[in-house]
Amino acid sequence: MSHLKIDIGIATAGRRDILSEVINFMGRMKRPANKLIICPAKPEDVDEAALTGYGAPIEIVSGPVGLPAQRNVIIEASDADVIVFFDDDFLPSEDFLIELEALMTGDPSIVVATGHVVADGALGPGLEFIEGVSIVEGLGPQADRALEPTYNGYGCNMAIRMDAVRQHNIRFDEALPLYAWFEDVDFSRQLAPYGTIVRSYRLRGVHLGTKKAGRSPGKRLGYSQVANRIYLARKKTLGWDMAIEGILKHLAANLVRSVAPEPWADRRGRLIGNLKALSEWPSGRMSPGRILDSDLKNS
């Protein structure tokens, strides 16, 4: 008998087919969610007729476009004890929610829990759906590994305890638009004063890291790599040391790899975005929302 009410929340945009495959795959989970809540950027981003393989309650909600806004709509639509946010290209192990319930029931101090991503296509060209399925299905028995504290949940698989969220009126920051680089860090650190943030190696899954058009966004992503970190440092949900270290790391990587970029990454665009944000910092013009302006759109 389940003691916790657990909802799955998925914010999605422009990935209709992969979303259908992922949700039907989640129908194999041994412990289903009490409800799966999907918030698409556009109605056509969800093919309701293709979700017959899930086999548990699904609710489709609508709201403003942008990852933080869509996740906030999901929060408002849920009455669960725990929401686990999955990316629309994340494949959880079949025991993911069983392990999550045991974790959250066993330690009420945990306010954010993130799992072990056994393969992350976001770090490379991305994984095909069939590759991800093969990896998940090939997972061996659970390792008896202890929890470890972590600074923040990883947004592709991030479980949050909802009583803390409701009590302190915590929401994802909608000043971080579109794909909202570092929104998971900000949300986690807002919750940090009220409990612990952990990584559990018993929560396992694969992040496909699907590339919608073969190349990840360039100028906008590069701009966000700088602007979002500075914004969060000013907000005090990210340490200045971590912000500056991260900016320098991305700037160096984009500079070096722009000479011979990976096929899936617009390194030159990212470098241009990095430099544009840095040039706007002294004047105060730099802000996360600038990626919506026409001069930062990718060709």
FIKEMI-627802 format. One record per residue (C-alpha): residue in three letters; x, y, z. Coordinates in steps of 0.05 Angstrom, whole numbers, plus 5000, padded with zeros to 4 digits. Each point is the difference from the previous one (the first is absolute). Layout:
ALAXYZ
...
END
This chain:
MET500050005000
SER502850684980
HIS500450515056
LEU502350604959
LYS496250324943
ILE505150104945
ASP498750374935
ILE504550034939
GLY500650684967
ILE502550104929
ALA500750684967
THR501049914925
ALA501050404936
GLY500949774929
ARG501349275015
ARG493349684984
ASP502649334976
ILE505449885051
LEU495150215055
SER495249464978
GLU505549475000
VAL502550215068
ILE493150005033
ASN498149334971
PHE506749735025
MET498350255070
GLY493949554998
ARG504949445020
MET501450325068
LYS498349525057
ARG497250565042
PRO495950484957
ALA499350735017
ASN493450215031
LYS499650484942
LEU504250204941
ILE499450754987
ILE502450264932
CYS500650734984
PRO501650114926
ALA502350664970
LYS494749904945
PRO494149524997
GLU503049654940
ASP506149815041
VAL496049435031
ASP496949434959
GLU494749775049
ALA498049424956
ALA507149725002
LEU500349955076
THR495949365008
GLY506049615025
TYR500750385064
GLY493949705035
ALA499350505058
PRO496550675009
ILE502650564955
GLU498250745006
ILE502050504947
VAL500450725024
SER501650644964
GLY503450655019
PRO505450504978
VAL505749754957
GLY506849895033
LEU502649435044
PRO499350375067
ALA492950244984
GLN497949314976
ARG502849675062
ASN496450505043
VAL493449824966
ILE501449275017
ILE501250195073
GLU493450365002
ALA496449404969
SER502849495050
ASP497449805068
ALA505449485010
ASP504949925057
VAL505849964951
ILE500850224928
VAL505649714959
PHE501750424940
PHE502549614941
ASP502550304935
ASP496149784939
ASP505949584979
PHE501649665066
LEU499049255007
PRO499349785073
SER501449305025
GLU493949585014
ASP501250055075
PHE501250755001
LEU493750195038
ILE500549405047
GLU506950245020
LEU497750735003
GLU494349845046
ALA504549605046
LEU505050575001
MET495050555015
THR496249595051
GLY506349795035
ASP502950705008
PRO495050575008
SER505650515000
ILE501249914926
VAL497050564959
VAL503449864933
ALA502549344974
THR503549874934
GLY502149354970
HIS505949664966
VAL500050144926
VAL503449384974
ALA500750294930
ASP499150734981
GLY499350164927
ALA499950745017
LEU507549965007
GLY500949784928
PRO496049914936
GLY494149705036
LEU497549295005
GLU494749684956
PHE493849755035
ILE501849274987
GLU507050115028
GLY497150295064
VAL495049435007
SER505649494992
ILE504150335055
VAL494250045049
GLU497849284986
GLY507249785011
LEU500750295069
GLY502349495051
PRO497649925072
GLN499850605044
ALA506850185031
ASP500150095074
ARG502750714997
ALA498950545052
LEU496750664985
GLU504450604989
PRO498450745011
THR500050424938
TYR499450744985
ASN493949944955
GLY495449524965
TYR501249864926
GLY493950254963
CYS499349394955
ASN498049595062
MET498650415061
ALA495149805056
ILE497450535047
ARG496249955065
MET493850424990
ASP498350195071
ALA506350425003
VAL498550304932
ARG492950195021
GLN501850245069
HIS505350484974
ASN496750164934
ILE506049794959
ARG499650014925
PHE504649954940
ASP502650684980
GLU496450234937
ALA505250544988
LEU504049424971
PRO496549924932
LEU499649434949
TYR504349405021
ALA502250395062
TRP507349835010
PHE501149865075
GLU492750025021
ASP501249355038
VAL505650325041
ASP495750605018
PHE494049585021
SER504349525041
ARG503550565036
GLN493450345017
LEU498149355035
ALA506849895033
PRO498450385065
TYR494249535014
GLY503249324994
THR505349584965
ILE501649914926
VAL502649314981
ARG502249574943
SER497849275004
TYR503449474959
ARG493849585006
LEU496150494957
ARG502549824931
GLY498550204929
VAL502650234932
HIS499750714973
LEU499749964925
GLY502250724990
THR495950044937
LYS502450534951
LYS493950284964
ALA503550264939
GLY506749645004
ARG503550585033
SER498750315069
PRO498350745002
GLY506250444992
LYS499550745015
ARG494249935048
LEU503249435038
GLY506750365004
TYR496650635025
SER496249605053
GLN506449665023
VAL502450685024
ALA493750415014
ASN496249475039
ARG505949875046
ILE500950745015
TYR492650085012
LEU499849425049
ALA506350245036
ARG496750685010
LYS493849635024
LYS504449605048
THR497749324977
LEU506949884969
GLY506750175031
TRP504150524964
ASP506049535000
MET495849464965
ALA497250514951
ILE506750284979
GLU503249314996
GLY494449754956
ILE500350614954
LEU507549914990
LYS499349264988
HIS494850104945
LEU503750594969
ALA506449594995
ALA496549384972
ASN496150404948
LEU506350384980
VAL504349384991
ARG494749574967
SER497550544953
VAL506249844957
ALA497549284989
PRO493049955029
GLU496149375013
PRO494749874945
TRP494350095050
ALA502550645035
ASP500250714973
ARG506350195038
ARG501150644961
GLY492950225015
ARG501049835074
LEU506450405002
ILE496650604968
GLY494549945052
ASN505049965057
LEU503750624976
LYS493650394988
ALA497649885071
LEU506850195029
SER500150644958
GLU493150195028
TRP501649855072
PRO503550665018
SER494350414971
GLY494649615037
ARG496549814936
MET501549265009
SER494049595023
PRO497549294988
GLY494050264961
ARG504450304947
ILE500249334964
LEU493050164975
ASP502650614962
SER500949954925
ASP507550125000
LEU501049365039
LYS495949554956
ASN503949454964
SER499949974925
END
